[in-house]
Amino acid sequence: MSEIPRNPAAPPRWACLIAGAAVLVAGGALCVSVSRPAPAAAAVHAPGAASAVEVGPIPEADLYDVRNKEDVVTAVFTPIPQADQIQFVLHTVPGVTWWKEIRLVDGSRNTLADQADFTQDAKHHTKILTVDRSAVQKGVFLIYAKAKEWGAHTDRYEGKVPVAHLGHRIDITWQKDT
């Protein structure tokens, strides 16, 4: 099994462990970054399926409509004048305050330059992530990640961005998180 590449801008894992221990000693909450193995073909989200752990690719039709016992994520499409681009923005409702992230990656799961952002606490909107036609035609994937137990940043859902969505801004709203 291969791992999703680690973000090169992230501190070394040992630094995260030391910082995390210091935070716990001070009575705070721990938040660490982890990688997960590449998803197995069997770990596919099935609409209506209730599972506490649903990771891996999700069908294209469900890329922007995740509904399970843990999360509700929806999206609104708005046409934009840039017909050769797709724009993404992640929003969270006021009651969703734990860390959430969207990022755009290539087929090797490398994050595209400056194409990741997160929400947390009172920050309920990400910057606009933009991908162009050539990247989409080569194969771009959207990954949703969230803080799980002990604040561990965990990839939860991913799907291939379809060429048919060029010329749209997609406002993704994480409405529920348990």
ZIKA-V736913 format. One record per residue. N is the residue number from 1. OMEGA is omega as a letter, one per 20 degrees, with the letter a starting at -180 (999 if undefined). Layout:
[[N	OMEGA] [N	OMEGA]]
This chain:
[[1	r] [2	r] [3	r] [4	a] [5	r] [6	r] [7	a] [8	r] [9	a] [10	r] [11	r] [12	a] [13	a] [14	r] [15	r] [16	r] [17	r] [18	r] [19	r] [20	r] [21	r] [22	r] [23	r] [24	r] [25	a] [26	r] [27	a] [28	r] [29	a] [30	r] [31	a] [32	r] [33	a] [34	r] [35	r] [36	r] [37	r] [38	a] [39	r] [40	a] [41	a] [42	a] [43	a] [44	r] [45	r] [46	r] [47	r] [48	a] [49	r] [50	r] [51	r] [52	a] [53	r] [54	r] [55	r] [56	a] [57	r] [58	a] [59	a] [60	a] [61	a] [62	a] [63	a] [64	a] [65	a] [66	r] [67	r] [68	a] [69	a] [70	a] [71	r] [72	r] [73	a] [74	a] [75	r] [76	r] [77	r] [78	r] [79	r] [80	a] [81	a] [82	a] [83	a] [84	a] [85	r] [86	r] [87	r] [88	r] [89	r] [90	r] [91	r] [92	r] [93	a] [94	a] [95	r] [96	a] [97	r] [98	a] [99	r] [100	a] [101	r] [102	r] [103	r] [104	a] [105	r] [106	a] [107	r] [108	r] [109	r] [110	r] [111	r] [112	a] [113	r] [114	a] [115	r] [116	r] [117	a] [118	r] [119	r] [120	r] [121	a] [122	r] [123	a] [124	r] [125	r] [126	r] [127	r] [128	r] [129	a] [130	r] [131	a] [132	a] [133	a] [134	r] [135	a] [136	a] [137	r] [138	a] [139	r] [140	r] [141	r] [142	r] [143	r] [144	r] [145	r] [146	r] [147	r] [148	a] [149	r] [150	r] [151	a] [152	r] [153	a] [154	r] [155	a] [156	a] [157	r] [158	r] [159	r] [160	r] [161	a] [162	r] [163	a] [164	a] [165	r] [166	a] [167	r] [168	r] [169	a] [170	r] [171	a] [172	r] [173	r] [174	a] [175	a] [176	r] [177	r] [178	999]]
